[in-house]
Amino acid sequence: MYFPKCGDMYDFYDPSERKSFSIQLPELYDSRVCYTKDGWLLLYRPKTYRLFFFNPFTREKIKLPRLEITYQIVAFSCAPTSSSCVVFTLKHLSPSIVLISTCHPGGEEWVTINHRNRLPFVSSIWNKVVFCNDRFYCLSLTGWIGVYHPVEQIWNVLSVPPPQCPENFIAKTWWKGKFMTEHNGEILVIYTCVSDNPLIFKLVKSETAWEEMKTLNGVTLFSGFLASHAMEDLPGNMRNNIYFSKVRFFGKRCISYSLDDKRYYPSKQCHDWGEQDPFETIWIEQTQDALSFLEEEEQ
């Protein structure tokens, strides 16, 4: 999904069909996207300090209590229509203290708590968050993992050091080319570099080490600044690939990397993520609502 610099016409690109379509969404005026999951967008309107959920295919909107968002990372656990949905924000006050706020859709206020870090943790809008095993996993600027349990209200920075990468990955924009997602209860991080192929690491079950992955075993990753996703059972030519949220050739081809072929597609199209606006694009999952919408559009 592409967010325009002005106007209310939003473009969508489906990599499985290599097709684009547009939807007019005036409801999103003067807002910026924060996160997406289960076909829902989480957006923020700075002028009113208002976070809200929006489903672009059903036009359903769910408001949240006011909260000023500056450099917080923001995420949610599942669709806001679920009673178990938790909205989560985090920012560091210092390398040793983070401020965490949580809220449930339908709630009247945020619960905000300061947590002390056992290890330094530095956050910004470039951090990545994923909900897995009832916890929020946060990837810091320097590659450390912080974990928050919303029920027990416990925050912990894991002692496992960041994955070891080749020296050419350590460039001035290296921290912008990192992505994180989960699959079947496992945390995956993707490191990219404009001059080399991506590296994928899996956090082992004991959360004490990283393991480099040479294959995704047929899984497809969709990597983006604000949210990344892992999907199974996609068309054969999409499996064991990483898709990035950058489309080339006038909306016809999405930049991807094949772990089988060990190369980018289209050829010579690896991308410097330091040049891209983090709020320009976001992957949104193709739920049944989206499929129904597309069927109506084609009729």
Secondary structure as UniProt FT lines:
FT   STRAND          9..14
FT   TURN            15..18
FT   STRAND          19..24
FT   HELIX           26..28
FT   TURN            29..30
FT   STRAND          32..37
FT   TURN            38..39
FT   STRAND          40..45
FT   TURN            46..49
FT   STRAND          50..54
FT   TURN            56..58
FT   STRAND          61..66
FT   STRAND          73..76
FT   TURN            80..81
FT   TURN            83..84
FT   STRAND          87..94
FT   TURN            95..96
FT   STRAND          97..103
FT   TURN            105..106
FT   STRAND          111..116
FT   TURN            125..126
FT   STRAND          128..132
FT   TURN            133..134
FT   STRAND          135..139
FT   TURN            141..142
FT   STRAND          145..149
FT   TURN            150..153
FT   STRAND          154..157
FT   HELIX           167..169
FT   TURN            172..173
FT   HELIX           174..177
FT   STRAND          178..183
FT   TURN            184..185
FT   STRAND          186..193
FT   TURN            194..195
FT   STRAND          196..203
FT   TURN            205..206
FT   STRAND          210..213
FT   TURN            217..218
FT   STRAND          220..223
FT   STRAND          229..231
FT   HELIX           236..238
FT   TURN            239..240
FT   STRAND          241..248
FT   TURN            249..252
FT   STRAND          253..258
FT   TURN            259..262
FT   STRAND          263..265
FT   TURN            267..268
FT   HELIX           273..275
FT   TURN            278..279
FT   HELIX           288..298
//
